[in-house]
Every structure is written in C-alpha cells, then in structure tokens.
C-alpha cells in the first residue's frame, strides 16, 4: 500500500526474506470483514505471503472496500457479513474493526464455526474478554490477535530467537517504548472517543504487554502501577496522549512500558519504537523502525554479553514466521503461532492496567490537568 513511513495507521511491513507457503493454493481460504484500521493490510499481506488464499472482503463503507480491492485485486466483494459467515470454505476471518466492536464481531465469527484474527487491541472491556473465553471453549475456534510490534517486526523476531538460545541468560527486566505520531486530522471520530478506542494502555499498550510476556516467559503478571494523561491535546478531551505501566511477571521479571502520541514531525517514521531486554548475562536493545540520525531502515538489534558487543541488521533476513504458523494452526488445530491463553492474558493485563489508571485519575480530581507547557511556564 502506498503510504508514507510517517503514517503509522497504515503501517504494513514487508520483508525480502523468502519464506515458502505452508499450504497448497485454496487449502486455507480466508475472508476480511471490517476495514476501520489500516493494520488490516499488514495482516492480509502476512497471511497471503504464508500461503492463505484471500477470497472475500466486506465492509459497509464502499470507499474502504474500493481501496482494499486496489491493493488486493484477487479478492471478491461480499454483499454482507453473513455471506462470508455462511461460506463453508472460509476457515479464518481477519478483521480490523473499531476497537469496541472487535469482541462482538469475534463472537459472531466463532459462532459461525470460523477462526478469528483481529487487530489489537482485541477488546475494550473485561466483559468482552470473558464472553470470548466462553465462546472459544464452546466452539473450539481461535481468537487470535495481531500484536504487530512483535509479530511483524523482524528485530523482535530475532530477539526472541536470541533469548531462546540463551544469549543473555535469564530475563530480569524488559523496558519498552511505543511512541506514535498522532496525525489527528487524519483520524476517524471514534479514535477520540474513549469508550470506542478503549484508552491508550488498552490500545497501543497491548503491544508492550504482549512483548513483555513473550520475552520474559511469563504466563501472568500483576500491574504495579499504571497512569494515563492528556498533556497536550485538550481539544480532544477523551484522548490520552501519554500512558505508562509497571508490572511484575510470574517469571520474576519486571517490566516498564511507555506509550504516547508525541512523535515529532522531524522523525522519518511514525514512531521510534524501542525495547531493551536485560538478562543475567547481557542485554539486547531493539531499534525497530529507525536508528535515529544514522539509518532509517530499522530492524537493528544490539547485543552485549560476556562474549562481546554485537550489532545485527536483520531487515529482510528473518521474516515473519507467525503467519505461516497461524495457518498451520488453523488447518491442524495446533498452537504454534500463539496460544489462546497467551493472546487473552495480554489483553486482560492491558485492560486491567487501563482500569487501574482510570481509577487513579479519578482519585486525583484536584490534580492540575492543564497542558504540560502551561504548568512548566
């Protein structure tokens, strides 16, 4: 898709790494429903490159459908969502609905006997999460989530491989930053409505929590501290432009995550996402999308351990194994790409962090919420 690197809403990564399709043509037929977020393009690219066959697309907005068909001319336009759900050959439905609608859509898809692959955040309430848990058990279907800042970033894929090889020993702490460019005038109305987008920790914070669980090997965690604020965008009273989380995993590792909408215009990409992973025998730093003032290609991995200092440029060299693994899981009913428990736990923790942050904000009614620049003047 032809979009500037500065536009994070339509970030659809590609890799020169040549992976072989994991299935025969038409063996894994998929459909797309709901085009509210541009991440759907990356989701589809990943699945198609891994061997899936894209059959249908549906969205009530004909302009969104038209644009999608330009990118994927092989797709047919479905007249209704029910048309997709009634097609017995469709095994998986990928969707990037408005966040508050992702949970209910997933229930519909699973009740129709199909697996569901949604953009993050997968839910905006704990009630939606509970309903999805019940339906996955009842139906035996999958509710998978596109946590793209790990699954669709080669430096993150490579970091996981290094950790599994013991390159830095036991993981002690993970620190992650997820800054994004706001581009407010290009955002839809729902982006600024808290009930519909779920809050900053629920939304882009979900990436950070999922990475923490993966890199530390934690299966659960407790939220030690969380906070949200609107420092600089009072014209959008329900927007949160800053959020932070501190948590402790049941592996013993701790984590700190910061997310924000303060990417300056001078940056060559939509956000300078970084992750630092500390182990007992070394540390890893990921500069995911840019190495500022040096290389705007991204996917840089820095490793320091007892053997020395290393710099790996992995763009185009690692690929995105999640998508092929997901297709195999759909066909064989396995859990190689991501366990259902993991997908739900990451969602649960970001919802709890968001809930705790709102409670903290409500408890500080007298806190001066004027723009930061005014308070520092």
N, C-alpha and C positions, 0 to 999 in steps of 0.2 A: 504494500500500500504506500502511496506517495505522500508521506507526511514528514515534516521537519523533525530532526532529532530533539528539538526543544519541546515537542508536543508529546507528553507522557501518556495522554489518554488513548493515543493510537499507537503506542509502542508495540511493535510486532517483530521481535528479533528473528534473525535468520543466522545460519551457520554454514560455512563452507565444508564442514565435516560431513562426509558422505556415509550416511547410515543406510543399511538395506531395509526395505519394507519388511515388517514382521508377519504380514499375512498376504494372501492372494487377493487380486482385484475383486471387489464386491463381497469379500468374506466378512468385512466389518463395515457395514453401511451406517452412516451417521446423518443426523439432521441438526439444523441450527434453529433455535427459536429465541427471540429477544435480542435485539441489537442495540441496547441502550448504552453500552460501554464499548469503546474501541478495542478492548482486550480480546473480544471475540475473534479478531483477525489473527492474533498470535495463537490463540487456542486452536483455530482451524488449521493454520499453517503447520503447527506441530503435529497434529493428528494425520493430516494428509501426507506429509513427508514420511511418516512412520508406516503408511500403508492403508489408512482408512479411506473409504470412498464417500465423498460428500454428495448426498442425494437431494435433500430438501433444505429450504430456508423459509422461515416465516417471521414476519413482524408486522404489526398493524400500520406502521409508517412506511408507505411505498417508497419514499426517498431513501430511507435507510436500506431497504431491500435492493433498490436500484444500484446504490453504491456498492453493496456487498456483491452483487452479481457481476459488477465490473472487475472486482478482484478475483472472484471465483466463477468464471463463466460456465463451468461444468454443472453448476447447481440448478435445480428446478425450483420454481417458486410455489410453495404450498398455499392453497387458498385459506386455510385455517390451521390453528394449532392442532385441532382434533384430527385433521388429515394426516399429520405426522404421527400422532399417537396411535392411530389405527393401522399404520403401515407395519405389518409384522416383520418386515425385513430390516427395519431400523433397530439397531441394538443400543445406540447411545445418542442422547440429545445433549448438545452443547449449547450453553446459554450465557448471556451477559445482560440480565435484566436489571432494572433498578434494584439496588440492594435490598430494600424492604420486600420486593416481590420474588426474590430468588428462592427463599424457602418454600413458599406456596407453590411455585412452579415446579420445584423439585418433587414435591409430593405428587402432583399430577403426573409427572413423567414416570415416577416409580410405580404408581398405581396402574399405569398403562403397561407395566412389565418391561420397562426400559431403564438402562443405567443413565445417570445424570452427571454432567460435568459442567460446573458453574464457575464463573469468575469469582474471585474473592471480593468482599467478604461474603461468605455463604449465607449468613443470617444477620438480622439486626436485633433479634430478641432471643432470650433463652427459651421462650416458649416455642419458637420456630425450631430451634435445635432439638428440643425434646420430641416434637412431632416427627422430625426427620429420623431421629434414632428409632422411634417406634416403627416407622414405615420401612426402614432398611431391614429390620428384623422380620417384619411381616412379609415383605415382598421378596426378600433376598437380593434386592437390587443395590447398586452402588450409588453413593452420593459423593462424587469426587470434586476436588476444589483446585482451581488454577492459582496456586501460590507462586506467581510467576517470578518473584525476585530470588527464588532458589531454583525452581524447576526450569526456567527459561533463561538462565544466566550461566554461561559456561564456567566462569570463575567460581561460582558457588558449587557447581557440579564437581569441579576439580578439587575444591577444598574438602568436600565430603569424602572424596576418594583418598586424599592425603590423611584425613583423620582416621579413616578405616584402616589405613596402612600403619597407623601408629606414629606418624611423622612428628607429632608434637606431644605424645603421651596422653595422659588422662586430661579431659577438658575441665578447666576450672571456671572460666567465665567467657561469656560472649557479649560483645558490645556492638549494637547495630544502629546505623543511622539511615533514615529513609526520607530525605528531603525531596519535595516535589515542586514543580512550577505550577502556580495556580491558574494563570490564564483565565481569569474569572469571566471575561466577556464571551469566551467560547464554551463555557459550561452550561448544561441544561438547568432548568429551575430546580429539579429535585436535588441537585448537588448541594444546594444551600438550605435544604430542609432536613433538620436533624432526624426526624422520625423515618425519613426515606433513605438517607445515606448511613445512618447509624452511629455517627461520630467518628472522629479521626482515628481513635485507637481500634475501633471495630473495623474500620476501612483499611487504611494503609498500615495500621499497626499489626494487622493479621499476618502480613508478610514476615515481620520481625519475630513474632512469637513462634511462627511455624519453623523458622530457621533455628531459633534457639532450641526447640525440642529436637530437631534433627541433628544439629551439630553436637549437642551435649548428650544425646541418647536418652533424654528424659521422656518419660511417659506421662508425667503430670508435673504441675508446678503450683506455687502459691504466689499471688500478687502481693508484693511487699509494699509497693507504692505506685500510684498512677495519678496523673494530672493532665488536664486539658485546659486550654485557654484560647481566647480570641484577642490577640495583642494588637492587631493592626488592620482589621477589616470590619469595623463596626457597621459599615453599610450592609453587611450580611450578618445579622445578629445571631443566627443559628450556626454559622460556620465556626469550626475550631481550627485555627491555623497552627497550633502547637500541641504536641502531646508527648508524654514520656511514661515509661513503665520500668519498674524494677521488680524482678521476680527471682524466685529460688526454685530450682528443679529438684525432683526426687532423685536425681543422679548425684546431687550435692553441688552442682554447678550453679552459679548465679548469672543473671543477665541484666543488662540495661539497654533500653531501646528509646530512641528519639525519632519522632516523625514530625514533619512540618510542611508548610506551604510557603516557604521563604526563599526558594531558589532564585538568585538574582539573574537579571536578563543577560549579564555578561558571560554566564556559563554556557558552554557549547552544547550541552544536552539538557534533558528535562530535570535531572537531579543527580547529585554527586553521592550516590548510594555506596556506603562502605560497611564492612563488617570486620571486626577484629576478634580473633578466637585465641584465647590464652590456654595453653596446656602446661602440664608439669615439665615438659621437655622442650618447650619452644612456643612460638606463636605464629599465626597466619593473619595477614591483612588482605582483604579483598577490596580492590578499587574497581567497582563493577562496570560503570558506564563511562568513566573518563578518568584519566590520570592528569589532574589539572595542570595547565601550563606546560605540559610535556607531551601527552599523547591522548588524543580524543577518541581513540579506538575502543577503549575499555577492556574489560576482562583481564585485568592484571592481578596476579597472585604473588604476594610477597611472603616468603617463609624464612624464619630464623629458628634454627635448632642447634643441637650440640655439634653438628657437622659443619655448619656454616650459614651464610646468608645467600638466599636464592630469590630470583625474580623470574616468574613464568608468564609469558604472554600466551594465553590459551584461547584467544578468539579464533574460531574456526577449526580448533584442534580437538575438542572434547565432545561437542554435540549435546543433544538433549534427550537422554535415554528415557525420561519419564513417559513420553508419549507412546513409544513402542511398548513399554512395559504396561501401560494402561490398556492398550489394545489387546495384548495377550491376556490381561486380567479379565477383560470383558468377554473374551472368547472362551477362556478356560476356567473362569470363576476363581482366580487366584488373587493374591495381594502383593505383587512385586513392586508396583509403582508407588503405592502408599496404602497403608492400612486404613480401614474405615475409622478405627479408633483414633488414629493419629490426626486424620482430617477433622474429626469432630472435636478432639481435645484442643487443637489450635484455635478453632472457632470459639469454643467455650471460654478459653482463657482471655481472648481479646474482648469478649462480651463482658466478662467479669471485671476486667481492667477498666473498660468503659463505664460500667455501672459504678464502680468504686470511685472513679474520677468525678462523675456527676454528683455523687453523694458528697464528696469533698468540696466541690464547688458550691453546692447548696448550703453547706455548713459554714462557708466563708462569705456570708451575704454582705458583710461590711468591707470585703476586700475591694480595693480600687481597681476596677476593670477598664480604666481609661487606656487608650493606646500607650504602648511602652514608651514611645518617643516623648509623649507629654509628661510621663512620670519621671523621665530622666532629665527633663529640661529645667 
